[in-house]
Amino acid sequence: MKKVVVVGSNSFSGSDFIDLLLGKGGYDVIGISRSPEKNKVFLPYKRFKRAPFKFYKLDLNTESEKIIKLLAREKPHYIVNFAAQSEVAPSWQNPQHWFETNVVSLAKLTNYLKGATYLKKYIHISSPEVYGTCEGVVKEDAALNPSTPYAASKAAADMFLFTLVKNFKFPLVMVRSTNVYGAHQQLFKIIPRTVISIKKGKKVALHGGGKAIKSYIHIRDISEGELAVLEKGKTGEIYHLSPDRGIKVADVVGRICDKMNVLFTKATKVSAERLGQDKTYVIDSTKARKAFGWKPSVSLEEGIEGVIDWVNNNWNVIKRLPHEYIHKK
């Protein structure tokens, strides 16, 4: 059994990755998150009743020593770190919280891990936000040009991690993936939020009219790519995971409206553009496709239908929950 620690196991991406590992078999998985395990509506891996999985409620910001002791005891072969303050717009309000989690706490953890002889690979989940506006062919060696506190904190973390690679041969492999979506996602994200708003008869706000171009990719495609990186990725390398092309946010919302039989004009309203919003968010994933034979397999149409079905099937739970972002330090 390959032992894998997933930091940020309660996150959308972390929980789907765990679900993939447990479904594949051959992995002994440990989840670490600052909050208790969520409702099973948001944790797909809960479908496995007797899986080789253990969960620990530990906060990277305040309990780093306990996490380090746990890792020293468990001696995992792989660590995949999804933990981060990850929202862009709120990072302007309390930027120090983003740097505390994404840089300072990360530095504490990886400073210890640089000497952990049991560790084969440390997979770090970064973000294309570090590039700023992504247009044309944006490859893994593109210059960093962050335009928000969130992006700056992720860029700082990435730069620090590569100093560990250069000076200590730290077994880092980095992933930068584009806009993930799918069933079990946080309700404030645009795709589930649109579905919920339509069901409640409310209008969804489109920042800047939804003109920004994003690269939406299904969460399972990303998890499959991350597993390929874990098993085959080379130390010191960055791998992009992205779809073939981007799409306007308004067009994604329009597709949801069509599937739910409502007029786009009735279901939406225009709001002010977010500060620091990157106009285009498209990166090139040729490297991962050639190295691993990976490519996205879930179409946007299929993925949107999956989200609609998930919301409908769990409406008694979802309708009672807030679907706006609530900041937690």
C-alpha positions in Angstrom: 0.0 0.0 0.0 1.3 3.4 -0.9 0.7 5.8 2.0 -0.6 9.3 0.9 -1.3 12.2 3.1 -3.8 14.7 1.7 -3.5 18.1 3.3 -6.7 20.1 2.9 -8.8 16.9 2.6 -12.1 18.8 3.2 -11.5 21.0 0.1 -13.4 20.3 -3.1 -10.3 19.2 -4.9 -8.8 17.3 -1.9 -12.0 15.3 -1.2 -12.3 14.3 -4.9 -8.7 13.2 -5.0 -9.2 11.1 -2.0 -12.3 9.6 -3.6 -10.2 8.7 -6.7 -7.5 7.1 -4.6 -9.9 5.0 -2.6 -11.7 3.9 -5.7 -8.5 2.9 -7.4 -7.3 0.9 -4.5 -3.7 0.3 -3.4 -3.5 3.5 -1.4 -3.5 4.0 2.4 -4.9 7.6 2.7 -4.7 10.1 5.6 -6.7 13.3 5.4 -5.8 16.5 7.3 -8.1 19.5 7.5 -8.7 22.4 9.9 -12.4 21.8 10.1 -14.4 18.6 10.9 -15.4 16.4 8.0 -18.2 18.0 6.1 -21.7 16.6 5.3 -21.4 13.6 3.0 -23.1 15.7 0.3 -19.7 17.5 -0.1 -17.4 14.5 0.6 -17.7 11.9 -2.2 -15.2 9.6 -0.5 -17.8 8.9 2.3 -19.3 6.3 -0.1 -16.5 4.0 0.9 -17.5 2.5 4.3 -14.4 0.4 5.1 -11.7 2.2 3.2 -8.1 2.5 4.3 -8.6 6.2 5.3 -8.0 8.1 8.5 -9.0 11.7 9.2 -7.3 14.2 11.5 -8.7 17.6 12.3 -5.6 19.8 12.5 -5.1 23.4 11.5 -2.0 24.2 9.4 -1.8 27.7 10.9 -2.1 26.9 14.6 -1.2 23.2 14.9 1.8 22.8 12.6 3.8 21.0 15.3 1.0 18.4 15.7 0.9 17.9 11.9 4.7 17.5 11.8 4.5 14.9 14.6 1.8 13.1 12.8 3.8 13.0 9.6 6.9 11.8 11.5 4.9 9.0 12.9 3.1 7.9 9.8 6.0 8.4 7.4 3.9 8.9 4.2 5.4 8.1 0.8 3.5 11.0 -0.7 2.0 14.3 0.5 -0.4 16.2 -1.7 -1.1 19.7 -0.4 -4.4 21.3 -1.4 -4.6 23.5 1.8 -4.8 27.2 1.0 -6.8 30.4 1.4 -8.0 30.2 -2.2 -10.6 32.9 -2.9 -9.5 35.9 -5.0 -11.9 38.8 -4.3 -11.9 38.5 -0.5 -8.1 38.4 -0.4 -8.1 42.2 -0.8 -9.9 42.6 2.6 -7.6 40.5 4.8 -4.4 39.9 2.7 -2.5 38.9 5.8 -4.7 35.8 6.2 -3.8 34.6 2.7 0.0 35.1 3.4 -0.3 33.4 6.8 -1.8 30.3 5.3 -0.3 30.2 1.8 3.2 31.3 2.7 4.2 31.3 6.4 2.4 28.0 7.4 3.6 26.3 4.2 7.2 27.4 4.9 7.0 25.8 8.4 5.7 22.6 7.1 8.1 22.2 4.1 11.1 23.4 6.1 10.6 20.2 8.2 9.8 18.0 5.2 13.0 19.0 3.3 14.8 16.6 5.7 12.1 13.8 5.7 13.9 10.8 4.1 10.7 8.8 4.0 9.1 11.3 1.5 9.2 10.3 -2.1 7.2 13.2 -3.5 5.6 16.4 -2.2 2.8 17.4 -4.7 1.9 21.1 -4.3 -1.3 22.5 -5.8 -0.5 25.9 -7.1 -2.6 28.2 -9.3 -2.4 29.8 -12.8 -3.4 33.0 -11.0 0.3 33.5 -10.4 0.7 34.4 -14.1 -1.9 37.1 -14.1 -3.9 37.4 -17.3 -3.2 34.2 -19.3 -3.4 34.7 -23.1 -1.9 32.8 -26.0 0.3 29.8 -25.2 1.1 30.1 -21.5 3.5 27.3 -20.6 5.0 26.2 -17.3 8.0 28.5 -17.6 6.0 31.7 -18.1 6.9 34.6 -15.9 5.0 35.2 -12.7 2.9 38.3 -12.7 0.3 38.1 -9.9 -2.4 40.8 -9.8 -4.2 40.0 -6.5 -3.1 39.3 -2.9 -4.2 35.7 -3.4 -2.1 35.3 -6.5 0.8 37.0 -4.9 0.7 34.7 -1.9 0.6 31.6 -4.2 3.5 33.0 -6.2 5.6 33.6 -3.1 4.9 30.1 -1.9 5.9 28.6 -5.2 9.2 30.6 -5.3 10.0 29.4 -1.7 9.4 25.8 -2.6 11.8 25.9 -5.5 14.5 27.2 -3.2 14.1 24.0 -1.3 14.5 22.0 -4.6 17.6 23.9 -5.5 19.3 23.7 -2.2 18.0 20.5 -0.5 16.8 18.4 -3.5 13.3 18.6 -2.0 11.0 16.2 -4.0 8.6 18.8 -5.1 6.3 18.4 -8.1 3.9 21.3 -8.7 0.5 21.4 -10.4 -1.3 24.4 -11.7 -4.8 23.7 -12.9 -7.5 25.9 -14.2 -11.1 26.5 -13.0 -12.4 23.2 -11.5 -16.1 22.5 -11.1 -18.4 19.6 -10.6 -20.7 17.9 -8.1 -19.8 18.5 -4.4 -18.3 21.9 -5.1 -18.6 24.9 -2.7 -22.0 26.4 -3.2 -20.7 30.0 -3.7 -18.8 28.9 -6.9 -20.4 30.2 -10.1 -21.8 26.9 -11.5 -23.5 25.5 -8.4 -24.5 29.0 -7.3 -26.2 29.6 -10.7 -28.2 26.3 -10.4 -29.2 27.2 -6.8 -30.2 30.8 -7.7 -32.4 29.6 -10.5 -34.1 27.0 -8.3 -34.7 29.7 -5.7 -36.0 32.2 -8.3 -33.1 34.6 -7.7 -30.8 36.3 -10.1 -27.1 35.4 -10.2 -24.7 38.4 -10.3 -22.2 38.4 -13.2 -19.1 40.4 -12.4 -18.4 42.7 -15.3 -21.2 41.1 -17.2 -19.4 37.7 -17.2 -17.0 38.8 -20.0 -13.9 37.2 -18.3 -12.7 34.0 -20.1 -12.1 31.1 -17.8 -10.9 27.5 -18.5 -13.5 25.3 -16.8 -12.4 21.7 -16.3 -14.2 18.9 -14.4 -12.8 18.0 -11.0 -12.4 14.3 -11.9 -10.2 15.2 -14.9 -8.0 17.2 -12.6 -7.8 14.5 -10.0 -6.8 12.0 -12.6 -4.1 14.4 -13.7 -2.9 14.9 -10.2 -2.7 11.1 -9.7 -0.6 10.9 -12.9 1.7 13.6 -11.5 2.0 11.7 -8.2 2.9 8.4 -9.9 4.9 9.7 -12.9 5.8 13.4 -12.3 9.5 14.4 -12.2 10.9 16.2 -9.2 11.3 19.9 -9.7 8.8 20.1 -12.5 5.6 22.1 -12.9 2.7 20.5 -14.8 -0.4 22.4 -16.2 -3.8 20.7 -16.2 -6.3 22.5 -18.4 -8.9 22.1 -21.1 -8.4 22.8 -24.8 -10.0 26.3 -24.7 -11.5 28.9 -22.5 -15.1 30.2 -22.4 -16.8 33.4 -21.1 -18.4 33.1 -17.7 -21.6 34.4 -19.2 -21.7 31.6 -21.7 -21.3 29.0 -19.0 -24.2 30.6 -17.1 -26.1 30.7 -20.4 -25.7 26.9 -20.8 -27.0 26.3 -17.3 -30.0 28.5 -18.0 -30.8 26.6 -21.2 -30.6 23.2 -19.4 -32.9 24.6 -16.6 -35.3 26.1 -19.1 -35.0 29.7 -18.0 -34.1 32.9 -19.9 -30.6 34.2 -19.4 -31.9 37.7 -19.1 -34.4 36.6 -16.4 -31.8 34.7 -14.3 -28.9 37.1 -14.3 -27.9 40.6 -13.4 -24.7 42.6 -14.1 -22.5 43.7 -11.2 -19.2 45.5 -10.9 -16.1 43.8 -12.1 -13.9 42.4 -9.3 -10.7 44.2 -8.5 -7.7 42.6 -10.2 -9.9 40.3 -12.3 -7.8 38.7 -15.0 -9.5 39.1 -18.4 -8.3 35.8 -19.8 -7.4 32.6 -18.0 -6.1 30.0 -20.5 -2.9 27.9 -20.1 -1.2 25.2 -22.1 -1.2 21.6 -20.8 0.8 20.0 -23.6 3.5 18.9 -21.2 1.2 16.8 -19.0 -0.6 15.4 -22.1 2.7 14.2 -23.6 4.3 13.0 -20.3 1.3 11.1 -18.9 -1.1 10.6 -21.8 -3.5 12.7 -19.8 -6.3 14.7 -21.3 -9.7 16.0 -20.2 -12.5 13.5 -20.8 -15.6 15.1 -19.2 -17.3 17.6 -21.5 -18.6 20.9 -20.1 -22.1 19.8 -21.1 -21.8 16.5 -19.2 -20.2 18.2 -16.2 -22.9 20.9 -15.9 -25.6 18.2 -16.1 -23.8 16.4 -13.2 -23.9 19.5 -11.1 -27.6 20.1 -11.8 -28.4 16.5 -10.9 -26.3 16.7 -7.7 -28.1 19.9 -6.6 -31.5 18.4 -7.4 -30.8 15.1 -5.6 -29.5 16.8 -2.5 -31.9 19.8 -2.5 -33.3 19.2 1.0 -29.8 19.7 2.4 -28.4 22.3 -0.1 -31.4 24.7 0.1 -30.8 25.3 3.8 -27.2 26.2 3.4 -25.7 29.7 2.6 -24.5 29.9 -1.0 -22.3 33.0 -0.5 -18.6 32.9 0.5 -18.0 33.1 4.3 -14.4 33.9 5.2 -12.6 31.8 7.8 -9.2 32.8 8.9 
